[in-house]
């Protein structure tokens, strides 16, 4: 960092350039490369590669077969939903294409929605003439969501 000094009449005088303590003096590209190296997972933690090796390049839901050129479209789904549960035998994993993986998570969200608090209200009309400006359950859900968001 440059050190600036000023003369008695207020003009800026060139100062010596000195490095901050701990500054590496490396270029931004070198810093980014170093950060990427540090961020790499230890060999035992790359469960995606292990799952692809165990289960093959096939979507477990739709059966689509993948090749090296498009293997990036194949993802690993944790059956129990716990991303930290990575047994070495792959029993908690299934390889799903990005479309089936999205579908699986959408179904889980919808199932939780219909089976949870909303499941008790299935027989109530979403829009009705009673209370909440005629919007009934829909207005109640919106009000609850807004309260939850403020917390």
N, C-alpha and C positions, 0 to 999 in steps of 0.2 A: 504494500500500500504506500502511496506517495505521501510524504510528509510535507505539508505546506507551511511556509513561514511568510511573514509579512514584514515589509519595511516600515519605518516610522511614519512615512506618509500614506500608508494603507495599501500600497501596491503589493501584489503577490510576488514572492520571490521563489524561484525554483528550489525545491528541497530534494533531499536524497531519497531514492526509492529503496525501501527496505521491505523484506518479507515479514508477514505476520508470523508469530511463533506457531509452528505446526503446519504451516502452509507447505504443500508438497512441491510446488513449482511445476506440476505436471499440466499438460494441456487438457482441455475439457474432454477430448476424445479418450485420452488415457484414463481419466477419472471415470468416465462412463464404462469403459471396458473393465476396469477394476471392480466397479460396483456390480456389473453383470456376473463376473466371476464369483464374487462373494455371495451373490444371490442364488447361485446354482445349488440345487438340493443335493444333500449327501446321497451316495449311490443307493442306499436302502430305502429312500423315501420316494422314489419315482414310481409310484404305483401304476401310473398309466401305461408305461412301457411293460411292466410286469403283467398287467391285465391283458394287454394286446398279445403278449407272448403266450400266456396261458390259454386264453379263450379264442385267439385267432382274430383275423380282420373281418369279422362278420357281425352284423347287428343282431342282437339276441331277440329283438322284437319283430322286425320286418324281414330279416334274413338276407338283407343286401350284403353282397360280398365286396370288400374294399381292396384296393391295391396300394402299393407304396405311394403312388402319385396323389391319391385322394384320402390317405389314411388320417389326415388332419380332421376329416369330417366324422371320425369315429371317436366317441367320448366314453368315459367310464362312469357308470351310474352306481352309486352306493345303495344297495338294496335296503339297508336299515336307515339311510339318511345321515349316518354319522361319517363324516369325511376323515375322521381320525381312526376309524376302525378299518385297518388295512391288513388283514391276515395274510401271511405269506402264501397260503394256498388259493387265494382269490375268491373265497366263498362269499364275500360280501360285495363282490363286483359283478357287473354285467356290462358288456360293451354294447352301447347303443349309438346309432347314428344321431346327428344333432337334431334331426326332426323328431325321432322317437323319444329322445331324451327330453326335449321340450314338452312333448305330449305327455310323458310320464309325470313330469313335475306339474303340468297344468292340471292333470287329473287329481293329483294329490291335493292341490290347492282347492280345487272345486269340491272334492270329497270332504275336506275339512270344513269348507264353508257350508255345504249342505248337511253334514253330519253334526256340526257344532251348534252354536246358538241359533243359526238360521234354520237348522233342521226342525227346531221346535215351532218355528213360525211358518212352516210350509203351507198350512191350511189358511193362514191369514192372507187377505188380499194385499198385493203390493201397493196398489193405489185404491183408495176408498174415499168415501165422502165424509168420513168421520175424523175430526182432529187433524192437526198438522197441515192445515190448508188443503185437505183433500188428498194428501199424498201418503197417509198411513205409514206402513212399514218402511217404505222407501225413505221417507223423511226421518224416521227414527234411526235407521241405519246410517244415514248421512250425518245426523247430529252426533251419534256415538263415534263415528269415524273422526269427526272434527275435534271432539273432546280428547280422543286418544292421541291425535296428532299434536295437540297442544301440550301434552304431558311430557 
